[in-house]
Structures are given as structure tokens and as C-alpha cells.
Amino acid sequence: MIEVFFIGAFSCINIFTFLLFFEASALPIFILITYCGSARRERIKASYYFLFYTLYGSLALLLLLIIYFKSFLAFSIMYSF
């Protein structure tokens, strides 16, 4: 499942779909970190750190994408350069 999300994220042309696939890949990674690892307390703490930092970073990216869309009216990577 992670591979499908990563392939979708890195093969898309649209920036918004990249963000969508990137966020969708965070949930299986969160589950892997939670259930695989050394001590129970450490892995749960690490999984929540991963989830919070990923979500806060993607919120900033989403805000920048909205600003970008309002200024250029395009979500396509091809027209951004």
C-alpha cells in the first residue's frame, strides 16, 4: 500500500495530487512505526512525532499551494518554471 502511494506521489504532474498521495502515504508509515520498533513507549512517541510533523508541514505546503493557485491559476508542475 505504501508503494502505491509513493508511486502515485512521484509520478503525478499535478502538485495537488502530489500532496494528496504524500499525505495518504503518511498513515501506513505511522502504523508501521507504531507496531514495529524497540520499546513500546518510544515507538508510540516516535510515531506521533512523525504524524504531527508531517501534518504541520503539509498544512504549510497546502497554504502555499493555495497562494500559488490564486496567483498563477494552475496546479500543474509543467507550467511552474
Secondary structure by P-SEA (a helix, b strand, c coil): caaaaaaaaaacccaaaaaaaaaaaaaaaaaaaacccccaaaaaaaaaaaaaaaaaaaaaaaaaaaaaaaacccccccccc
